[in-house]
C-alpha cells in the first residue's frame, strides 16, 4: 500500500515523536528503599558503633537518626570507593551493594532524631555568631547558609548537623582542615580558615540546634 508523500512524512514524524514516549513507558522505575532490609543491615553490621537505630551513642561516632538518606548513601559509597578514608568504615562499606546502602540509609533516615544541647556557655555566643553570620574578616560563610538556620541541612548536598555530637562535628572540621578528610572541597576551604576556638565553639553551638 502506498501513501502520498505528505502523508508518509506525517507518519514518520508521528512515529519519531511517539518513540520516546514508548521507551519511557518501558523503563523500570527506580527501586524503592526496603526499610526491613535496611534495619537488618543496621542491626547486624552497624549497631556496634551507631546503636541499633542510629541514636545517641558514643560521641566519637555520628548520630544517624533523621539524617538525609541521600547524604548517608553518598558517604557510604565514598567510604567504599576510598574517597573518604576511615579504617573502620572503609571495611564496613566494602561489601555493601548500592541497594544495601540505599536501604540502610533510608532506615536511619526514617527515625526521629533526638535533640541535643550545647554544653559550653562561655562559647555559645561565638558559636551562634559563626553559625548565623560566618566570620567576615576570614571570608568564612555562615553555616546556616548551607545547613539551614536550625541545622536541618538540605537533602543530598548538606547534612543535618543540628543535634549532632559536638565532639564528632569538631573532629570532622579538624579533619577537613588537616586534609585527613578530603571528600568535600568546600568544607576543606572553609575549615582551613578557622581557629581551634572557632571550630570548637560552632561545633558545640550546632549540638543544641533543633
C-alpha positions, 0 to 999 in steps of 0.5 A: 500500500502506498501513501502520498508523500505528505502523508508518509512524512506525517507518519514518520514524524508521528512515529519519531515523536511517539518513540520516546514516549514508548521507551519511557513507558518501558523503563523500570522505575527506580527501586524503592528503599526496603526499610526491613532490609535496611534495619537488618543491615543496621542491626547486624553490621552497624549497631556496634558503633551507631546503636541499633537505630542510629541514636545517641551513642558514643560521641566519637561516632555520628548520630544517624537518626533523621539524617538525609538518606541521600547524604548517608548513601553518598558517604557510604559509597565514598567510604567504599570507593576510598574517597573518604578514608576511615579504617573502620568504615572503609571495611564496613562499606566494602561489601555493601551493594548500592541497594544495601546502602540505599536501604540502610540509609533510608532506615536511619533516615526514617527515625526521629532524631533526638535533640541535643544541647550545647554544653559550653556557655562561655562559647555559645555566643561565638558559636551562634555568631559563626553559625548565623553570620560566618566570620567576615574578616576570614571570608568564612560563610555562615553555616546556616547558609548551607545547613539551614538556620536550625541545622536541618541541612538540605537533602543530598548536598548538606547534612543535618548537623543540628543535634549532632555530637559536638565532639564528632562535628569538631573532629570532622572540621579538624579533619577537613582542615588537616586534609585527613578528610578530603571528600568535600572541597568546600568544607576543606576551604572553609575549615582551613580558615578557622581557629581551634576556638572557632571550630570548637565553639560552632561545633558545640553551638550546632549540638543544641540546634533543633 
